[in-house]
């Protein structure tokens, strides 16, 4: 198994600490991505349509919205990781998660379709991070005005997902 060290301070935006703190500092990033996939599939497959459409407050996302958001952010993080691993020094813009979520139209979709998309994106991310060598993993670039390492982007994928799983368990289930 490839060891991917957790990023150091300065390799990620300060706001990302909430996500990175969700993932153990054991170097097993690819393992954590695989375990996250298992947890998401089990959790979402076990929910009724009523629960998937539940909002704990009127302006909060549904569970379908959250899953689509996880997929969207994973795509963004993986794209940034690819660019930085390939030594592309072009500064990449930030994204507006609320605009993305509003336009994802997750609640109009069948959960099996969203899960299928999630699984394909996650498998792609796992393959991507497995392909990186040590130099690529430690490469950095600028995204949303912050210095970010490829390692940090991988841990952001895993930690962002864990953050939302925690919210689901606390506020939805």
Secondary structure as UniProt FT lines:
FT   TURN            9..10
FT   HELIX           14..16
FT   HELIX           17..20
FT   TURN            21..22
FT   HELIX           29..45
FT   HELIX           49..52
FT   TURN            58..59
FT   HELIX           63..85
FT   TURN            86..87
FT   HELIX           97..104
FT   HELIX           106..108
FT   HELIX           111..131
FT   HELIX           134..137
FT   STRAND          140..143
FT   TURN            144..145
FT   STRAND          146..149
FT   HELIX           150..171
//
